[in-house]
């Protein structure tokens, strides 16, 4: 098991925890009361900082319940917290619904997943290997309805 150090930067911050034995993500909580108007984007404070080991990142993802029931999502999904960042983690939320959504201090606003990452050796090249797909992009493999 990987150790992930968590620093509480605010008296109202809540130490994250996994909600079940099989959970891949732990919840992040708001430390502020905030309203998100329809189509509005806000950065919500968690009051937490992490010491992430090199070779790992934290991915910040939406909570499915907030998304399906209220139209609230993490805008830059997944948000990336790099291993060398030591500042407060904030969650960028967007309200896709037609109603103002109220977040209360202590509400679970996102989930975070610790993931292993690899840095590539980026090599300039004038040519790339050919594939059947080639440069066909968006929707080129078919669209499901």
C-alpha positions as CSV (number, residue, x, y, z in Angstrom):
1,X,0.0,0.0,0.0
2,X,1.3,3.5,-0.9
3,X,1.5,6.1,1.8
4,X,-0.2,9.5,1.0
5,X,0.5,12.3,3.4
6,X,-2.4,14.7,3.9
7,X,-2.0,18.1,5.5
8,X,-5.1,19.9,6.9
9,X,-4.7,23.6,6.1
10,X,-8.0,24.7,7.6
11,X,-9.8,23.8,10.9
12,X,-12.9,22.9,8.9
13,X,-11.1,20.5,6.5
14,X,-12.2,16.9,6.6
15,X,-9.6,14.1,6.2
16,X,-10.5,12.1,3.2
17,X,-11.3,8.4,3.4
18,X,-12.4,5.6,1.2
19,X,-16.1,4.9,1.6
20,X,-15.8,1.1,1.0
21,X,-13.1,-1.6,0.9
22,X,-13.3,-1.7,-2.9
23,X,-13.5,2.1,-3.6
24,X,-10.8,3.4,-6.0
25,X,-11.4,7.0,-5.0
26,X,-11.6,8.9,-1.7
27,X,-14.0,11.8,-1.2
28,X,-13.0,15.5,-1.1
29,X,-15.1,17.8,1.0
30,X,-15.9,21.6,0.7
31,X,-14.7,23.8,3.5
32,X,-17.1,26.6,2.4
33,X,-20.7,27.3,1.7
34,X,-21.0,28.3,-1.9
35,X,-23.8,28.6,-4.5
36,X,-23.2,27.6,-8.1
37,X,-25.6,29.3,-10.6
38,X,-26.5,27.6,-13.8
39,X,-23.6,27.4,-16.3
40,X,-21.3,28.9,-13.6
41,X,-17.8,27.6,-12.8
42,X,-16.3,27.9,-9.3
43,X,-13.1,26.7,-7.6
44,X,-14.1,25.1,-4.3
45,X,-11.7,24.9,-1.4
46,X,-10.9,21.6,0.3
47,X,-8.5,22.9,3.0
48,X,-6.2,20.0,2.1
49,X,-2.7,19.6,0.7
50,X,-1.0,16.3,-0.2
51,X,2.5,15.0,-0.4
52,X,2.4,12.7,-3.4
53,X,5.3,10.4,-4.1
54,X,7.1,10.9,-7.4
55,X,5.7,8.7,-10.1
56,X,2.1,9.2,-8.9
57,X,-0.6,11.8,-9.3
58,X,-4.0,12.4,-7.8
59,X,-6.9,12.6,-10.3
60,X,-9.9,14.6,-9.2
61,X,-13.1,13.3,-10.7
62,X,-16.8,14.0,-10.4
63,X,-19.0,12.2,-8.0
64,X,-21.6,10.3,-10.0
65,X,-24.5,11.2,-7.6
66,X,-23.9,14.9,-8.0
67,X,-23.6,14.5,-11.7
68,X,-26.8,12.5,-12.4
69,X,-29.0,14.1,-9.7
70,X,-27.9,17.7,-9.9
71,X,-25.8,18.3,-13.1
72,X,-22.7,19.1,-11.1
73,X,-19.4,18.0,-12.5
74,X,-15.6,18.6,-12.3
75,X,-14.9,20.8,-15.3
76,X,-11.4,19.7,-16.1
77,X,-12.1,16.0,-15.6
78,X,-9.9,14.5,-14.5
79,X,-8.1,17.3,-12.7
80,X,-4.5,16.5,-12.1
81,X,-2.6,17.1,-8.9
82,X,1.1,16.6,-9.7
83,X,3.6,15.0,-7.2
84,X,5.5,18.3,-6.8
85,X,2.5,20.4,-5.9
86,X,2.1,21.2,-2.2
87,X,-0.6,23.9,-2.2
88,X,-4.3,23.6,-1.4
89,X,-6.3,21.3,-3.6
90,X,-9.3,23.1,-5.0
91,X,-12.0,21.5,-7.1
92,X,-13.2,23.2,-10.3
93,X,-17.0,22.5,-10.4
94,X,-19.4,23.5,-13.1
95,X,-23.2,23.5,-12.9
96,X,-24.7,22.1,-16.1
97,X,-28.3,22.2,-14.7
98,X,-30.9,25.0,-15.0
99,X,-31.0,25.4,-11.2
100,X,-28.7,27.1,-8.7
101,X,-26.9,24.4,-6.6
102,X,-25.9,25.0,-3.0
103,X,-22.8,23.4,-1.5
104,X,-22.6,23.4,2.3
105,X,-19.4,23.2,4.3
106,X,-18.6,19.5,4.7
107,X,-20.3,18.3,1.6
108,X,-18.6,15.7,-0.5
109,X,-17.8,17.5,-3.8
110,X,-15.5,15.2,-5.8
111,X,-13.5,12.0,-5.6
112,X,-9.8,11.7,-5.9
113,X,-7.9,8.7,-7.2
114,X,-4.2,8.1,-6.7
115,X,-2.7,6.9,-10.0
116,X,0.7,5.9,-11.2
117,X,2.2,7.9,-14.0
118,X,5.1,7.5,-16.3
119,X,7.1,10.3,-18.0
120,X,8.0,9.5,-21.6
121,X,11.3,10.2,-23.3
122,X,9.9,12.5,-26.0
123,X,11.8,11.9,-29.3
124,X,11.4,14.3,-32.3
125,X,10.6,12.4,-35.5
126,X,9.8,13.2,-39.1
127,X,7.8,10.0,-39.6
128,X,5.6,7.7,-37.6
129,X,4.7,4.0,-38.1
130,X,1.6,3.6,-40.3
131,X,-1.6,2.0,-38.9
132,X,-4.9,0.9,-40.4
133,X,-6.6,3.9,-38.7
134,X,-4.0,6.4,-39.7
135,X,-5.0,10.0,-39.0
136,X,-8.8,9.4,-38.9
137,X,-10.0,11.1,-35.8
138,X,-13.2,11.9,-34.0
139,X,-15.9,9.3,-34.6
140,X,-13.9,7.5,-37.2
141,X,-14.4,4.1,-35.6
142,X,-18.2,4.5,-35.5
143,X,-20.7,6.2,-33.3
144,X,-23.0,4.2,-31.0
145,X,-26.5,5.4,-30.4
